[in-house]
Amino acid sequence: MTSSNVKPGAAAAKVAAASKPAEQPKPEKAETPTPAAAAGYNPGSDSTPNLSKKAQEAGVVMLDWTGERCLCGCRGEATGRFQPGHDAKMKGKLMRAHIAGVQIRVIDGEKSVTAPAVNVAGILSTPKYDWRAAIEEGAEAAKKRAEVAAAKKRATAERRELARTEKPSGKVTLADLTAATEQVAKTA
């Protein structure tokens, strides 16, 4: 994704305007299985490096958008919104946070705003690329992959249980012969 003319301070203001300052509803727990990455998700790993410990403690992804810095949180110098390739990093961060149901806290100087990942994605959207749709589609695909993996795991467990409890047809083992002999001896 190429960078646009929107400066980081203006982007943080848009996040603040899009997010309700009132209490945010907590994300509902999905009835479908969640991807394994969501189970052990650490918001600190996707946060700006010097904020990772605070992010982990707070349970939110913290991104510092102060100054002329890359919006992915790497703190690298950027003439636009991102350094080359860092828009993909940001998309990954937003998708992981969305799947895990973790909020994003955007910090711009002394101001900070906490919002759902899809709201931040909506702010980053451009006329050429809809970040919000990409995040939602990626999350849906991850849920489908998790469902398929769970079905495969159940099928494997069922096959193993069947193999453990049933004898292969046509084969008689010494234990079967011994058990049959003992049964005949008891009835006689």
Secondary structure, 3 states (H helix, E strand, C coil): CCCCCCCHHHHHHHHHHHCCCCCCCCCCCCCCCCCHHHHCCCHHHHCCHHHHHHHHHHCCEEEECCCCECCCCCCCECCCCCCCCHHHHHHHHHHHHHHHCCCEEEEECCEEEEECHHHHHHHHCCCCCCHHHHHHHHHHHHHHHHHHHHHHHHHHHHHHHHHHHCCCCCCCCHHHHHHHHHHHHHHC
